[in-house]
């Protein structure tokens, strides 16, 4: 079981690293496009399409790690004023709700991905690209987010600290 947990943890961190690598790639693409346009040349239209795809992948691959690190935006005003037992219960309820929502989105994303795969649907922009490849990150990201939120439901740690304000 320890090896499975360790492999899972490496997967979440690895996906976050990939998401982090997409950001400098965006920067390089933007610099390239600006330079080419300033030289009076036409940059590749494919780069814009890949940037659009990259935004979705960046979001979906990095989101599970953000859940783990409590990096998503949330407001602690209510939980800061609740008694400890009520705050703990509310945090677990909110996390359980997040598990359900993430799970539903993961299943719907998987259904759409498999449908697109089975029908061989193509995304037509500057190039023909199998649509299932674009959508595949959605069930992966939301599925892993569901697992991460479940860790806050059933684990020792809570998602909400109860500390209002910025604590860095």
Buried (B, 14 or more C-beta within 10 A) or exposed (E): EEEEEEEBEEEBEEBBEEBEEBEEEBEEBEEEBEEBEEEEEEBBEEBEBBBEBBEBBBBBBBBBBBBBEBEEEEEBEEBBEBEEEEBBEBBBEBBBEBBEBBBEBBBEBBEBBBEBBEEEBEBEBEEEBBBBBBBBBBBBBBBBBBBBBBBBBEEEEBBBBBEEEEEE
